[in-house]
Amino acid sequence: MSGQSLLVPGELSPTRSVPGNIRRPEYVGKPAPAPYTGPEVQTPETIEAMRTAGRIAARAMEEAAKIIAPGVTTDQLDKVAHEYMCDHGAYPSTLGYRGFPKSLCTSVNEVICHGIPDSTVLRDGDIVNLDVTAYIGGVHGDNNATYLVGDVDEESRLLVERTREALNRAIKAVKPGRQINVIGRVIESYAKRFGYGVVRDFTGHGINSSFHSGLIIPHYDSPHATTVMRPGMTFTIEPMLTLGTHEYDMWDDGWTVVTKDRKRTAQFEHTLVVTDTGADILTLP
């Protein structure tokens, strides 16, 4: 594995502003979102609105990824994604969600998820996950991907490639009539071939007008995930695979989750809708 030094928190820049004409999610300015009480199966109109939100999120992530290079700060990545979403009439869903201070998550090397963009400088050989969610038309679209920074060691490169493949395999396993746990079963069985850990305590989730609807999508074979998939259900799949343990620590910021052994981790995510025959990805650029 790369011999990079471990991450430490950087300095936060001031909160970025969002134009006043852009609709905010209901949770902005509140300590927590209102509980979702609506259905998991969405109307065709809601699904098409989510496709619009998902497209903006995917393109914002692509724009930020274009500047990934040694010497770039994670705050610069946040600025690009923030401006893209605002320029396209979308609100960055993470900004103000339970107090999160930035417009995307940037998770570098041993950070499993929810890394806060700050003055941290990307180094040659790092890997970095960008997690971008856009809110527009009253709904959210959520996606993430892990990128290579410069010349990355083979072990890390393979971890990233295989985590992307784990997501692809999980999406292919989505079929109406199947239980949700088939998703985690596929991911876990694939990850075990390479001795990877599969993060258990952070999961995929239902998404629609609510950022997190309460539906849980485990990435391991959970006996409790017995909800049956039905056409029109919308949720994310976002496997987090590690080079070591799936156990984690959390930084004092209450957000940044790192592997307990500080080994590297990768993640990929799409928002999708269950169709009559499988799954339709809503976060395509």
Protein Blocks (a to p, Z undefined) as FASTA:
>chain_A
ZZbdcdddddddddddddfklccdfkgopabdcddfbdfbdcfklmmmmmmmmmmmmmmm
mmmmmmgcghiafklmmmmmmmmmmmnopacfkgopahiabfbdcdehjlmghpacdfbd
cdehiacdddddddeehiacdddddddehjadfklmmmmmmmmmmmmmmmmmpcghiafk
lmmmmmmmmmmmnopacdfkbccddddjbfbgoiacdfbdcfklmcccdehiacdddddd
dfbdfbdcddfkomaccdfklpacddddddddddfklccdfbbZZ
